[in-house]
Amino acid sequence: MDQIFQTLLNGATYGGSFQHSIINYTALMVAILPQFIGISEIESKIKNGWIWTFFSAAFIQIVLWFLANAMGISLIWSILTGFNFILFIKKKSLLGSLNKIVYSINFVLVFFATAYYFVAFPLITTIAHLVAFALGIGFYFLFIGKKSILKE
């Protein structure tokens, strides 16, 4: 039990790194925030798809903590940003002005966080972020697309 707790703690806190925790929890916050700004404007299928995407991303991240000795939550915010990106592109006309600004902040902050990790960490980290972003786009189509697995 002690090993499980230690893996969860290391994964969630980057092994206790304050700097990486601030960067990543800020990125997570701005990836989540668009869903709470003007949420009544968004269709329930999109809300449900986003929730499924969030929990799927969290599950994948936690599994990687145990199987690959990974640390952090960057796959979660990368997946959510991929989902948000395609949602923004496809449903921009449904979004209010404030919501568009919050989405834009999400994209800009995640771009800079990914650029920082490209410079500061091995290339595999950036590849993981980009694959996770693409996975977020895939989750959009899985959960919201015309052949969605979620029913209205």
Phi and psi in radians as a Rosetta constraint file:
Dihedral C 1 N 2 CA 2 C 2 CIRCULARHARMONIC -1.102 0.35
Dihedral N 2 CA 2 C 2 N 3 CIRCULARHARMONIC -0.678 0.35
Dihedral C 2 N 3 CA 3 C 3 CIRCULARHARMONIC -1.165 0.35
Dihedral N 3 CA 3 C 3 N 4 CIRCULARHARMONIC -0.675 0.35
Dihedral C 3 N 4 CA 4 C 4 CIRCULARHARMONIC -1.109 0.35
Dihedral N 4 CA 4 C 4 N 5 CIRCULARHARMONIC -0.829 0.35
Dihedral C 4 N 5 CA 5 C 5 CIRCULARHARMONIC -1.061 0.35
Dihedral N 5 CA 5 C 5 N 6 CIRCULARHARMONIC -0.752 0.35
Dihedral C 5 N 6 CA 6 C 6 CIRCULARHARMONIC -1.109 0.35
Dihedral N 6 CA 6 C 6 N 7 CIRCULARHARMONIC -0.716 0.35
Dihedral C 6 N 7 CA 7 C 7 CIRCULARHARMONIC -1.111 0.35
Dihedral N 7 CA 7 C 7 N 8 CIRCULARHARMONIC -0.766 0.35
Dihedral C 7 N 8 CA 8 C 8 CIRCULARHARMONIC -1.112 0.35
Dihedral N 8 CA 8 C 8 N 9 CIRCULARHARMONIC -0.746 0.35
Dihedral C 8 N 9 CA 9 C 9 CIRCULARHARMONIC -1.146 0.35
Dihedral N 9 CA 9 C 9 N 10 CIRCULARHARMONIC -0.815 0.35
Dihedral C 9 N 10 CA 10 C 10 CIRCULARHARMONIC -1.085 0.35
Dihedral N 10 CA 10 C 10 N 11 CIRCULARHARMONIC -0.752 0.35
Dihedral C 10 N 11 CA 11 C 11 CIRCULARHARMONIC -1.100 0.35
Dihedral N 11 CA 11 C 11 N 12 CIRCULARHARMONIC -0.743 0.35
Dihedral C 11 N 12 CA 12 C 12 CIRCULARHARMONIC -1.345 0.35
Dihedral N 12 CA 12 C 12 N 13 CIRCULARHARMONIC -0.369 0.35
Dihedral C 12 N 13 CA 13 C 13 CIRCULARHARMONIC -2.105 0.35
Dihedral N 13 CA 13 C 13 N 14 CIRCULARHARMONIC 0.226 0.35
Dihedral C 13 N 14 CA 14 C 14 CIRCULARHARMONIC 0.978 0.35
Dihedral N 14 CA 14 C 14 N 15 CIRCULARHARMONIC 0.743 0.35
Dihedral C 14 N 15 CA 15 C 15 CIRCULARHARMONIC 1.130 0.35
Dihedral N 15 CA 15 C 15 N 16 CIRCULARHARMONIC 0.481 0.35
Dihedral C 15 N 16 CA 16 C 16 CIRCULARHARMONIC 1.583 0.35
Dihedral N 16 CA 16 C 16 N 17 CIRCULARHARMONIC 0.164 0.35
Dihedral C 16 N 17 CA 17 C 17 CIRCULARHARMONIC -1.341 0.35
Dihedral N 17 CA 17 C 17 N 18 CIRCULARHARMONIC 1.966 0.35
Dihedral C 17 N 18 CA 18 C 18 CIRCULARHARMONIC -1.129 0.35
Dihedral N 18 CA 18 C 18 N 19 CIRCULARHARMONIC -0.776 0.35
Dihedral C 18 N 19 CA 19 C 19 CIRCULARHARMONIC -1.027 0.35
Dihedral N 19 CA 19 C 19 N 20 CIRCULARHARMONIC -0.870 0.35
Dihedral C 19 N 20 CA 20 C 20 CIRCULARHARMONIC -1.239 0.35
Dihedral N 20 CA 20 C 20 N 21 CIRCULARHARMONIC -0.550 0.35
Dihedral C 20 N 21 CA 21 C 21 CIRCULARHARMONIC -1.125 0.35
Dihedral N 21 CA 21 C 21 N 22 CIRCULARHARMONIC -0.758 0.35
Dihedral C 21 N 22 CA 22 C 22 CIRCULARHARMONIC -1.097 0.35
Dihedral N 22 CA 22 C 22 N 23 CIRCULARHARMONIC -0.834 0.35
Dihedral C 22 N 23 CA 23 C 23 CIRCULARHARMONIC -1.020 0.35
Dihedral N 23 CA 23 C 23 N 24 CIRCULARHARMONIC -0.839 0.35
Dihedral C 23 N 24 CA 24 C 24 CIRCULARHARMONIC -1.352 0.35
Dihedral N 24 CA 24 C 24 N 25 CIRCULARHARMONIC -0.647 0.35
Dihedral C 24 N 25 CA 25 C 25 CIRCULARHARMONIC -1.280 0.35
Dihedral N 25 CA 25 C 25 N 26 CIRCULARHARMONIC -0.491 0.35
Dihedral C 25 N 26 CA 26 C 26 CIRCULARHARMONIC -1.166 0.35
Dihedral N 26 CA 26 C 26 N 27 CIRCULARHARMONIC -0.794 0.35
Dihedral C 26 N 27 CA 27 C 27 CIRCULARHARMONIC -1.072 0.35
Dihedral N 27 CA 27 C 27 N 28 CIRCULARHARMONIC -0.689 0.35
Dihedral C 27 N 28 CA 28 C 28 CIRCULARHARMONIC -1.126 0.35
Dihedral N 28 CA 28 C 28 N 29 CIRCULARHARMONIC -0.756 0.35
Dihedral C 28 N 29 CA 29 C 29 CIRCULARHARMONIC -1.049 0.35
Dihedral N 29 CA 29 C 29 N 30 CIRCULARHARMONIC -0.782 0.35
Dihedral C 29 N 30 CA 30 C 30 CIRCULARHARMONIC -1.311 0.35
Dihedral N 30 CA 30 C 30 N 31 CIRCULARHARMONIC -0.308 0.35
Dihedral C 30 N 31 CA 31 C 31 CIRCULARHARMONIC -1.386 0.35
Dihedral N 31 CA 31 C 31 N 32 CIRCULARHARMONIC -0.473 0.35
Dihedral C 31 N 32 CA 32 C 32 CIRCULARHARMONIC -1.521 0.35
Dihedral N 32 CA 32 C 32 N 33 CIRCULARHARMONIC -0.652 0.35
Dihedral C 32 N 33 CA 33 C 33 CIRCULARHARMONIC -0.908 0.35
Dihedral N 33 CA 33 C 33 N 34 CIRCULARHARMONIC -0.713 0.35
Dihedral C 33 N 34 CA 34 C 34 CIRCULARHARMONIC -1.008 0.35
Dihedral N 34 CA 34 C 34 N 35 CIRCULARHARMONIC -0.444 0.35
Dihedral C 34 N 35 CA 35 C 35 CIRCULARHARMONIC -1.338 0.35
Dihedral N 35 CA 35 C 35 N 36 CIRCULARHARMONIC -0.222 0.35
Dihedral C 35 N 36 CA 36 C 36 CIRCULARHARMONIC -1.910 0.35
Dihedral N 36 CA 36 C 36 N 37 CIRCULARHARMONIC -0.110 0.35
Dihedral C 36 N 37 CA 37 C 37 CIRCULARHARMONIC -1.713 0.35
Dihedral N 37 CA 37 C 37 N 38 CIRCULARHARMONIC 2.024 0.35
Dihedral C 37 N 38 CA 38 C 38 CIRCULARHARMONIC 1.187 0.35
Dihedral N 38 CA 38 C 38 N 39 CIRCULARHARMONIC 0.585 0.35
Dihedral C 38 N 39 CA 39 C 39 CIRCULARHARMONIC -1.104 0.35
Dihedral N 39 CA 39 C 39 N 40 CIRCULARHARMONIC -0.488 0.35
Dihedral C 39 N 40 CA 40 C 40 CIRCULARHARMONIC -1.164 0.35
Dihedral N 40 CA 40 C 40 N 41 CIRCULARHARMONIC -0.326 0.35
Dihedral C 40 N 41 CA 41 C 41 CIRCULARHARMONIC -1.384 0.35
Dihedral N 41 CA 41 C 41 N 42 CIRCULARHARMONIC -0.245 0.35
Dihedral C 41 N 42 CA 42 C 42 CIRCULARHARMONIC -1.696 0.35
Dihedral N 42 CA 42 C 42 N 43 CIRCULARHARMONIC 2.394 0.35
Dihedral C 42 N 43 CA 43 C 43 CIRCULARHARMONIC -1.070 0.35
Dihedral N 43 CA 43 C 43 N 44 CIRCULARHARMONIC 2.636 0.35
Dihedral C 43 N 44 CA 44 C 44 CIRCULARHARMONIC -1.122 0.35
Dihedral N 44 CA 44 C 44 N 45 CIRCULARHARMONIC -0.565 0.35
Dihedral C 44 N 45 CA 45 C 45 CIRCULARHARMONIC -1.098 0.35
Dihedral N 45 CA 45 C 45 N 46 CIRCULARHARMONIC -0.658 0.35
Dihedral C 45 N 46 CA 46 C 46 CIRCULARHARMONIC -1.200 0.35
Dihedral N 46 CA 46 C 46 N 47 CIRCULARHARMONIC -0.750 0.35
Dihedral C 46 N 47 CA 47 C 47 CIRCULARHARMONIC -1.011 0.35
Dihedral N 47 CA 47 C 47 N 48 CIRCULARHARMONIC -0.837 0.35
Dihedral C 47 N 48 CA 48 C 48 CIRCULARHARMONIC -1.114 0.35
Dihedral N 48 CA 48 C 48 N 49 CIRCULARHARMONIC -0.718 0.35
Dihedral C 48 N 49 CA 49 C 49 CIRCULARHARMONIC -1.098 0.35
Dihedral N 49 CA 49 C 49 N 50 CIRCULARHARMONIC -0.687 0.35
Dihedral C 49 N 50 CA 50 C 50 CIRCULARHARMONIC -1.160 0.35
Dihedral N 50 CA 50 C 50 N 51 CIRCULARHARMONIC -0.720 0.35
Dihedral C 50 N 51 CA 51 C 51 CIRCULARHARMONIC -1.100 0.35
Dihedral N 51 CA 51 C 51 N 52 CIRCULARHARMONIC -0.770 0.35
Dihedral C 51 N 52 CA 52 C 52 CIRCULARHARMONIC -1.078 0.35
Dihedral N 52 CA 52 C 52 N 53 CIRCULARHARMONIC -0.693 0.35
Dihedral C 52 N 53 CA 53 C 53 CIRCULARHARMONIC -1.109 0.35
Dihedral N 53 CA 53 C 53 N 54 CIRCULARHARMONIC -0.779 0.35
Dihedral C 53 N 54 CA 54 C 54 CIRCULARHARMONIC -1.017 0.35
Dihedral N 54 CA 54 C 54 N 55 CIRCULARHARMONIC -0.882 0.35
Dihedral C 54 N 55 CA 55 C 55 CIRCULARHARMONIC -1.205 0.35
Dihedral N 55 CA 55 C 55 N 56 CIRCULARHARMONIC -0.592 0.35
Dihedral C 55 N 56 CA 56 C 56 CIRCULARHARMONIC -1.126 0.35
Dihedral N 56 CA 56 C 56 N 57 CIRCULARHARMONIC -0.756 0.35
Dihedral C 56 N 57 CA 57 C 57 CIRCULARHARMONIC -1.105 0.35
Dihedral N 57 CA 57 C 57 N 58 CIRCULARHARMONIC -0.772 0.35
Dihedral C 57 N 58 CA 58 C 58 CIRCULARHARMONIC -1.099 0.35
Dihedral N 58 CA 58 C 58 N 59 CIRCULARHARMONIC -0.710 0.35
Dihedral C 58 N 59 CA 59 C 59 CIRCULARHARMONIC -1.090 0.35
Dihedral N 59 CA 59 C 59 N 60 CIRCULARHARMONIC -0.824 0.35
Dihedral C 59 N 60 CA 60 C 60 CIRCULARHARMONIC -1.040 0.35
Dihedral N 60 CA 60 C 60 N 61 CIRCULARHARMONIC -0.778 0.35
Dihedral C 60 N 61 CA 61 C 61 CIRCULARHARMONIC -1.072 0.35
Dihedral N 61 CA 61 C 61 N 62 CIRCULARHARMONIC -0.806 0.35
Dihedral C 61 N 62 CA 62 C 62 CIRCULARHARMONIC -1.155 0.35
Dihedral N 62 CA 62 C 62 N 63 CIRCULARHARMONIC -0.703 0.35
Dihedral C 62 N 63 CA 63 C 63 CIRCULARHARMONIC -1.029 0.35
Dihedral N 63 CA 63 C 63 N 64 CIRCULARHARMONIC -0.717 0.35
Dihedral C 63 N 64 CA 64 C 64 CIRCULARHARMONIC -1.178 0.35
Dihedral N 64 CA 64 C 64 N 65 CIRCULARHARMONIC -0.508 0.35
Dihedral C 64 N 65 CA 65 C 65 CIRCULARHARMONIC -1.048 0.35
Dihedral N 65 CA 65 C 65 N 66 CIRCULARHARMONIC -0.711 0.35
Dihedral C 65 N 66 CA 66 C 66 CIRCULARHARMONIC -1.464 0.35
Dihedral N 66 CA 66 C 66 N 67 CIRCULARHARMONIC -0.719 0.35
Dihedral C 66 N 67 CA 67 C 67 CIRCULARHARMONIC -1.489 0.35
Dihedral N 67 CA 67 C 67 N 68 CIRCULARHARMONIC -0.569 0.35
Dihedral C 67 N 68 CA 68 C 68 CIRCULARHARMONIC -2.044 0.35
Dihedral N 68 CA 68 C 68 N 69 CIRCULARHARMONIC 0.140 0.35
Dihedral C 68 N 69 CA 69 C 69 CIRCULARHARMONIC 0.981 0.35
Dihedral N 69 CA 69 C 69 N 70 CIRCULARHARMONIC 0.554 0.35
Dihedral C 69 N 70 CA 70 C 70 CIRCULARHARMONIC -1.303 0.35
Dihedral N 70 CA 70 C 70 N 71 CIRCULARHARMONIC 2.796 0.35
Dihedral C 70 N 71 CA 71 C 71 CIRCULARHARMONIC -2.277 0.35
Dihedral N 71 CA 71 C 71 N 72 CIRCULARHARMONIC 2.605 0.35
Dihedral C 71 N 72 CA 72 C 72 CIRCULARHARMONIC 1.763 0.35
Dihedral N 72 CA 72 C 72 N 73 CIRCULARHARMONIC 3.141 0.35
Dihedral C 72 N 73 CA 73 C 73 CIRCULARHARMONIC -2.177 0.35
Dihedral N 73 CA 73 C 73 N 74 CIRCULARHARMONIC 0.290 0.35
Dihedral C 73 N 74 CA 74 C 74 CIRCULARHARMONIC -1.140 0.35
Dihedral N 74 CA 74 C 74 N 75 CIRCULARHARMONIC -0.485 0.35
Dihedral C 74 N 75 CA 75 C 75 CIRCULARHARMONIC -1.171 0.35
Dihedral N 75 CA 75 C 75 N 76 CIRCULARHARMONIC -0.558 0.35
Dihedral C 75 N 76 CA 76 C 76 CIRCULARHARMONIC -1.137 0.35
Dihedral N 76 CA 76 C 76 N 77 CIRCULARHARMONIC -0.915 0.35
Dihedral C 76 N 77 CA 77 C 77 CIRCULARHARMONIC -1.214 0.35
Dihedral N 77 CA 77 C 77 N 78 CIRCULARHARMONIC -0.470 0.35
Dihedral C 77 N 78 CA 78 C 78 CIRCULARHARMONIC -1.213 0.35
Dihedral N 78 CA 78 C 78 N 79 CIRCULARHARMONIC -0.770 0.35
Dihedral C 78 N 79 CA 79 C 79 CIRCULARHARMONIC -1.107 0.35
Dihedral N 79 CA 79 C 79 N 80 CIRCULARHARMONIC -0.809 0.35
Dihedral C 79 N 80 CA 80 C 80 CIRCULARHARMONIC -1.092 0.35
Dihedral N 80 CA 80 C 80 N 81 CIRCULARHARMONIC -0.658 0.35
Dihedral C 80 N 81 CA 81 C 81 CIRCULARHARMONIC -1.188 0.35
Dihedral N 81 CA 81 C 81 N 82 CIRCULARHARMONIC -0.663 0.35
Dihedral C 81 N 82 CA 82 C 82 CIRCULARHARMONIC -1.058 0.35
Dihedral N 82 CA 82 C 82 N 83 CIRCULARHARMONIC -0.779 0.35
Dihedral C 82 N 83 CA 83 C 83 CIRCULARHARMONIC -1.066 0.35
Dihedral N 83 CA 83 C 83 N 84 CIRCULARHARMONIC -0.839 0.35
Dihedral C 83 N 84 CA 84 C 84 CIRCULARHARMONIC -1.077 0.35
Dihedral N 84 CA 84 C 84 N 85 CIRCULARHARMONIC -0.652 0.35
Dihedral C 84 N 85 CA 85 C 85 CIRCULARHARMONIC -1.088 0.35
Dihedral N 85 CA 85 C 85 N 86 CIRCULARHARMONIC -0.874 0.35
Dihedral C 85 N 86 CA 86 C 86 CIRCULARHARMONIC -1.227 0.35
Dihedral N 86 CA 86 C 86 N 87 CIRCULARHARMONIC -0.599 0.35
Dihedral C 86 N 87 CA 87 C 87 CIRCULARHARMONIC -1.083 0.35
Dihedral N 87 CA 87 C 87 N 88 CIRCULARHARMONIC -0.767 0.35
Dihedral C 87 N 88 CA 88 C 88 CIRCULARHARMONIC -1.066 0.35
Dihedral N 88 CA 88 C 88 N 89 CIRCULARHARMONIC -0.779 0.35
Dihedral C 88 N 89 CA 89 C 89 CIRCULARHARMONIC -1.123 0.35
Dihedral N 89 CA 89 C 89 N 90 CIRCULARHARMONIC -0.788 0.35
Dihedral C 89 N 90 CA 90 C 90 CIRCULARHARMONIC -1.448 0.35
Dihedral N 90 CA 90 C 90 N 91 CIRCULARHARMONIC -0.485 0.35
Dihedral C 90 N 91 CA 91 C 91 CIRCULARHARMONIC -2.103 0.35
Dihedral N 91 CA 91 C 91 N 92 CIRCULARHARMONIC 0.365 0.35
Dihedral C 91 N 92 CA 92 C 92 CIRCULARHARMONIC -0.941 0.35
Dihedral N 92 CA 92 C 92 N 93 CIRCULARHARMONIC -0.628 0.35
Dihedral C 92 N 93 CA 93 C 93 CIRCULARHARMONIC -1.174 0.35
Dihedral N 93 CA 93 C 93 N 94 CIRCULARHARMONIC -0.357 0.35
Dihedral C 93 N 94 CA 94 C 94 CIRCULARHARMONIC -1.511 0.35
Dihedral N 94 CA 94 C 94 N 95 CIRCULARHARMONIC -0.194 0.35
Dihedral C 94 N 95 CA 95 C 95 CIRCULARHARMONIC -1.619 0.35
Dihedral N 95 CA 95 C 95 N 96 CIRCULARHARMONIC 2.503 0.35
Dihedral C 95 N 96 CA 96 C 96 CIRCULARHARMONIC -1.367 0.35
Dihedral N 96 CA 96 C 96 N 97 CIRCULARHARMONIC 2.981 0.35
Dihedral C 96 N 97 CA 97 C 97 CIRCULARHARMONIC -1.052 0.35
Dihedral N 97 CA 97 C 97 N 98 CIRCULARHARMONIC -0.809 0.35
Dihedral C 97 N 98 CA 98 C 98 CIRCULARHARMONIC -1.082 0.35
Dihedral N 98 CA 98 C 98 N 99 CIRCULARHARMONIC -0.718 0.35
Dihedral C 98 N 99 CA 99 C 99 CIRCULARHARMONIC -1.092 0.35
Dihedral N 99 CA 99 C 99 N 100 CIRCULARHARMONIC -0.709 0.35
Dihedral C 99 N 100 CA 100 C 100 CIRCULARHARMONIC -1.100 0.35
Dihedral N 100 CA 100 C 100 N 101 CIRCULARHARMONIC -0.671 0.35
Dihedral C 100 N 101 CA 101 C 101 CIRCULARHARMONIC -1.135 0.35
Dihedral N 101 CA 101 C 101 N 102 CIRCULARHARMONIC -0.760 0.35
Dihedral C 101 N 102 CA 102 C 102 CIRCULARHARMONIC -1.144 0.35
Dihedral N 102 CA 102 C 102 N 103 CIRCULARHARMONIC -0.720 0.35
Dihedral C 102 N 103 CA 103 C 103 CIRCULARHARMONIC -1.042 0.35
Dihedral N 103 CA 103 C 103 N 104 CIRCULARHARMONIC -0.769 0.35
Dihedral C 103 N 104 CA 104 C 104 CIRCULARHARMONIC -1.085 0.35
Dihedral N 104 CA 104 C 104 N 105 CIRCULARHARMONIC -0.712 0.35
Dihedral C 104 N 105 CA 105 C 105 CIRCULARHARMONIC -1.064 0.35
Dihedral N 105 CA 105 C 105 N 106 CIRCULARHARMONIC -0.736 0.35
Dihedral C 105 N 106 CA 106 C 106 CIRCULARHARMONIC -0.978 0.35
Dihedral N 106 CA 106 C 106 N 107 CIRCULARHARMONIC -0.857 0.35
Dihedral C 106 N 107 CA 107 C 107 CIRCULARHARMONIC -1.151 0.35
Dihedral N 107 CA 107 C 107 N 108 CIRCULARHARMONIC -0.732 0.35
Dihedral C 107 N 108 CA 108 C 108 CIRCULARHARMONIC -1.178 0.35
Dihedral N 108 CA 108 C 108 N 109 CIRCULARHARMONIC -0.819 0.35
Dihedral C 108 N 109 CA 109 C 109 CIRCULARHARMONIC -1.098 0.35
Dihedral N 109 CA 109 C 109 N 110 CIRCULARHARMONIC -0.741 0.35
Dihedral C 109 N 110 CA 110 C 110 CIRCULARHARMONIC -1.168 0.35
Dihedral N 110 CA 110 C 110 N 111 CIRCULARHARMONIC -0.637 0.35
Dihedral C 110 N 111 CA 111 C 111 CIRCULARHARMONIC -1.029 0.35
Dihedral N 111 CA 111 C 111 N 112 CIRCULARHARMONIC -0.837 0.35
Dihedral C 111 N 112 CA 112 C 112 CIRCULARHARMONIC -1.184 0.35
Dihedral N 112 CA 112 C 112 N 113 CIRCULARHARMONIC -0.642 0.35
Dihedral C 112 N 113 CA 113 C 113 CIRCULARHARMONIC -1.123 0.35
Dihedral N 113 CA 113 C 113 N 114 CIRCULARHARMONIC -0.749 0.35
Dihedral C 113 N 114 CA 114 C 114 CIRCULARHARMONIC -1.142 0.35
Dihedral N 114 CA 114 C 114 N 115 CIRCULARHARMONIC -0.709 0.35
Dihedral C 114 N 115 CA 115 C 115 CIRCULARHARMONIC -1.097 0.35
Dihedral N 115 CA 115 C 115 N 116 CIRCULARHARMONIC -0.721 0.35
Dihedral C 115 N 116 CA 116 C 116 CIRCULARHARMONIC -1.051 0.35
Dihedral N 116 CA 116 C 116 N 117 CIRCULARHARMONIC -0.836 0.35
Dihedral C 116 N 117 CA 117 C 117 CIRCULARHARMONIC -1.204 0.35
Dihedral N 117 CA 117 C 117 N 118 CIRCULARHARMONIC -0.455 0.35
Dihedral C 117 N 118 CA 118 C 118 CIRCULARHARMONIC -1.096 0.35
Dihedral N 118 CA 118 C 118 N 119 CIRCULARHARMONIC -0.693 0.35
Dihedral C 118 N 119 CA 119 C 119 CIRCULARHARMONIC -1.396 0.35
Dihedral N 119 CA 119 C 119 N 120 CIRCULARHARMONIC -0.721 0.35
Dihedral C 119 N 120 CA 120 C 120 CIRCULARHARMONIC -1.551 0.35
Dihedral N 120 CA 120 C 120 N 121 CIRCULARHARMONIC -0.395 0.35
Dihedral C 120 N 121 CA 121 C 121 CIRCULARHARMONIC -2.123 0.35
Dihedral N 121 CA 121 C 121 N 122 CIRCULARHARMONIC 2.934 0.35
Dihedral C 121 N 122 CA 122 C 122 CIRCULARHARMONIC -1.063 0.35
Dihedral N 122 CA 122 C 122 N 123 CIRCULARHARMONIC 2.715 0.35
Dihedral C 122 N 123 CA 123 C 123 CIRCULARHARMONIC -0.966 0.35
Dihedral N 123 CA 123 C 123 N 124 CIRCULARHARMONIC -0.552 0.35
Dihedral C 123 N 124 CA 124 C 124 CIRCULARHARMONIC -1.010 0.35
Dihedral N 124 CA 124 C 124 N 125 CIRCULARHARMONIC -0.522 0.35
Dihedral C 124 N 125 CA 125 C 125 CIRCULARHARMONIC -1.140 0.35
Dihedral N 125 CA 125 C 125 N 126 CIRCULARHARMONIC -0.799 0.35
Dihedral C 125 N 126 CA 126 C 126 CIRCULARHARMONIC -1.167 0.35
Dihedral N 126 CA 126 C 126 N 127 CIRCULARHARMONIC -0.695 0.35
Dihedral C 126 N 127 CA 127 C 127 CIRCULARHARMONIC -1.050 0.35
Dihedral N 127 CA 127 C 127 N 128 CIRCULARHARMONIC -0.757 0.35
Dihedral C 127 N 128 CA 128 C 128 CIRCULARHARMONIC -1.069 0.35
Dihedral N 128 CA 128 C 128 N 129 CIRCULARHARMONIC -0.723 0.35
Dihedral C 128 N 129 CA 129 C 129 CIRCULARHARMONIC -1.098 0.35
Dihedral N 129 CA 129 C 129 N 130 CIRCULARHARMONIC -0.765 0.35
Dihedral C 129 N 130 CA 130 C 130 CIRCULARHARMONIC -1.185 0.35
Dihedral N 130 CA 130 C 130 N 131 CIRCULARHARMONIC -0.695 0.35
Dihedral C 130 N 131 CA 131 C 131 CIRCULARHARMONIC -1.126 0.35
Dihedral N 131 CA 131 C 131 N 132 CIRCULARHARMONIC -0.708 0.35
Dihedral C 131 N 132 CA 132 C 132 CIRCULARHARMONIC -1.131 0.35
Dihedral N 132 CA 132 C 132 N 133 CIRCULARHARMONIC -0.702 0.35
Dihedral C 132 N 133 CA 133 C 133 CIRCULARHARMONIC -1.016 0.35
Dihedral N 133 CA 133 C 133 N 134 CIRCULARHARMONIC -0.817 0.35
Dihedral C 133 N 134 CA 134 C 134 CIRCULARHARMONIC -1.111 0.35
Dihedral N 134 CA 134 C 134 N 135 CIRCULARHARMONIC -0.647 0.35
Dihedral C 134 N 135 CA 135 C 135 CIRCULARHARMONIC -1.110 0.35
Dihedral N 135 CA 135 C 135 N 136 CIRCULARHARMONIC -0.658 0.35
Dihedral C 135 N 136 CA 136 C 136 CIRCULARHARMONIC -1.070 0.35
Dihedral N 136 CA 136 C 136 N 137 CIRCULARHARMONIC -0.699 0.35
Dihedral C 136 N 137 CA 137 C 137 CIRCULARHARMONIC -1.102 0.35
Dihedral N 137 CA 137 C 137 N 138 CIRCULARHARMONIC -0.740 0.35
Dihedral C 137 N 138 CA 138 C 138 CIRCULARHARMONIC -1.075 0.35
Dihedral N 138 CA 138 C 138 N 139 CIRCULARHARMONIC -0.713 0.35
Dihedral C 138 N 139 CA 139 C 139 CIRCULARHARMONIC -1.097 0.35
Dihedral N 139 CA 139 C 139 N 140 CIRCULARHARMONIC -0.634 0.35
Dihedral C 139 N 140 CA 140 C 140 CIRCULARHARMONIC -0.976 0.35
Dihedral N 140 CA 140 C 140 N 141 CIRCULARHARMONIC -0.875 0.35
Dihedral C 140 N 141 CA 141 C 141 CIRCULARHARMONIC -1.230 0.35
Dihedral N 141 CA 141 C 141 N 142 CIRCULARHARMONIC -0.578 0.35
Dihedral C 141 N 142 CA 142 C 142 CIRCULARHARMONIC -1.149 0.35
Dihedral N 142 CA 142 C 142 N 143 CIRCULARHARMONIC -0.760 0.35
Dihedral C 142 N 143 CA 143 C 143 CIRCULARHARMONIC -1.672 0.35
Dihedral N 143 CA 143 C 143 N 144 CIRCULARHARMONIC -0.356 0.35
Dihedral C 143 N 144 CA 144 C 144 CIRCULARHARMONIC -2.189 0.35
Dihedral N 144 CA 144 C 144 N 145 CIRCULARHARMONIC -0.462 0.35
Dihedral C 144 N 145 CA 145 C 145 CIRCULARHARMONIC -0.972 0.35
Dihedral N 145 CA 145 C 145 N 146 CIRCULARHARMONIC 3.061 0.35
Dihedral C 145 N 146 CA 146 C 146 CIRCULARHARMONIC -1.022 0.35
Dihedral N 146 CA 146 C 146 N 147 CIRCULARHARMONIC -0.534 0.35
Dihedral C 146 N 147 CA 147 C 147 CIRCULARHARMONIC -1.879 0.35
Dihedral N 147 CA 147 C 147 N 148 CIRCULARHARMONIC 0.637 0.35
Dihedral C 147 N 148 CA 148 C 148 CIRCULARHARMONIC -1.005 0.35
Dihedral N 148 CA 148 C 148 N 149 CIRCULARHARMONIC 2.588 0.35
Dihedral C 148 N 149 CA 149 C 149 CIRCULARHARMONIC -1.441 0.35
Dihedral N 149 CA 149 C 149 N 150 CIRCULARHARMONIC -0.230 0.35
Dihedral C 149 N 150 CA 150 C 150 CIRCULARHARMONIC -1.575 0.35
Dihedral N 150 CA 150 C 150 N 151 CIRCULARHARMONIC 2.352 0.35
Dihedral C 150 N 151 CA 151 C 151 CIRCULARHARMONIC -1.679 0.35
Dihedral N 151 CA 151 C 151 N 152 CIRCULARHARMONIC 2.617 0.35
